[in-house]
């Protein structure tokens, strides 16, 4: 399942897929906080969507994910998220997002395939302030960048528009 978010609905019809990053260190915060173990991780490290028969709708997973990936379906009372199209990838097929991406910005393969076929520096570390998260999904960054630093990007964007830094960052909650 691929969730699609609207980037800024008031100005554009542009969308972006919300892909699960399949966190490996710390291991899937969404799964760690599930009180009924509805979110399982496959031996390959794929973080699955909540099992409907187990999910109690507490939304802990939604709040724990540093990437904002799990979405809670109020009508179904169930968490939904990307599961890397496990029904396809377990049969050596690409996930739908990579299969359908016309620009190949979303690419599926292993690290060795990437370095042999693609240009760029693949990085699987993302930093949120003091918290560093290692994932199974890679970002392509300039060679000199060893990690994607979200805090630095936010500070850079604030500086570009001349916005002052907030006195205190509030927790981001859906």
Secondary structure, 3 states (H helix, E strand, C coil): CCEEEECCCCCCCCEEEECCCCEEECECHHHHCCCCCCCCECCCCCECCCCCCCCCCCCHHHHHCCCCCCEEECCCCEEECCCCCHHHHCCCCCCHHHHHCCCCCCCCCCHHHHHHHCCCEEEEEEEECCEEEEEEEEEEECCCCCCEEHHHHHHHHHHHHCCCCCCCCCCCCC
